[in-house]
Amino acid sequence: MNWMDDKVVLITGGGSGIGLAVVERFVNEGAKVCVMDRSQENIDALETKFNGKVIGLTGDVRSLADNKAAVAKTVDAFGQLDSFIGNAGIWDYMVPLEGQEEDNIEGICDEIFAVNVKGYILGAKAALPELRKTKGNIIFTASSSSFYTGGGGPVYVASKHAVAGLIKQLAYEVAPDIRVNGVAPGGTLTKLGGSSAAGQADSKLDEIPGVDQMIGSMTPLGFTSRPEDHAGIYLLLASDQNGGYITGSLINSDGGIGLGMRPEQ
């Protein structure tokens, strides 16, 4: 028996990066999955690849109406909702506060917090009525930047600290019916982009010259993670059989970066 047989999952930002790795792992473990993503191309590719096991729709996580539409499509297609995974996010490309242009800083703050924090809140708001019915769970993609400095500039790091607080408060509010947890990946080679306000919407983290070596050198384990390195943690937290006593927790998957720089060999 697979961990997620007969379970139904909704994930935002599931068309690429960590989200895509989670979709693939969950389908392999028996789940039916609905994906909300900004890219219709990504949705089409998922629906073709998984042929009935994955459906999708384009939407903006900053819109409650879009989040409600995603929940409705999930339930209409698969009959229920067992797990909501808030995963869509954007980065600030480690720009320090003094390096942010005054003309852009308000828009950058608004956009990053709207996607990284408001998007999770609205997704949870939309999903909670269905999750109450199934005694389901919520998982948010946090970050090593939910705990430590160095993984972004102040706007991104502050947004991911906010996610840590959201997990704890929401877990307290919706217990015992619904479990709420997070996964905190460290630096991962993905197509993570930035804000439109900063002119970084089309930038990609994995295209930064030398980023693989830079991240790997910062971690005690000595290598940079790929999206699939984190997917099993989402599976653990979504599984009632294996994670049924876990709520209000964030699981680090960061190569030990919080322990400090890897010693010279």
Secondary structure, 3 states (H helix, E strand, C coil): CCCCCCCEEEEECCCCHHHHHHHHHHHHCCCEEEEEECCHHHHHHHHHHHCCCEEEEECCCCCHHHHHHHHHHHHHHHCCCCEEEECCCCCCCCCCHHHCCHHHHHHHHHHHHHHHHHHHHHHHHHHHHHHHHHCCEEEEECCHHHCCCCCCCHHHHHHHHHHHHHHHHHHHHHCCCCEEEEEEECCECCCCCCCCCCCCCCCCHHHCCCHHHHHHHHCCCCCCECCHHHHHHHHHHHCHHHHCCCCCCEEEECCCHHHCCCCCC
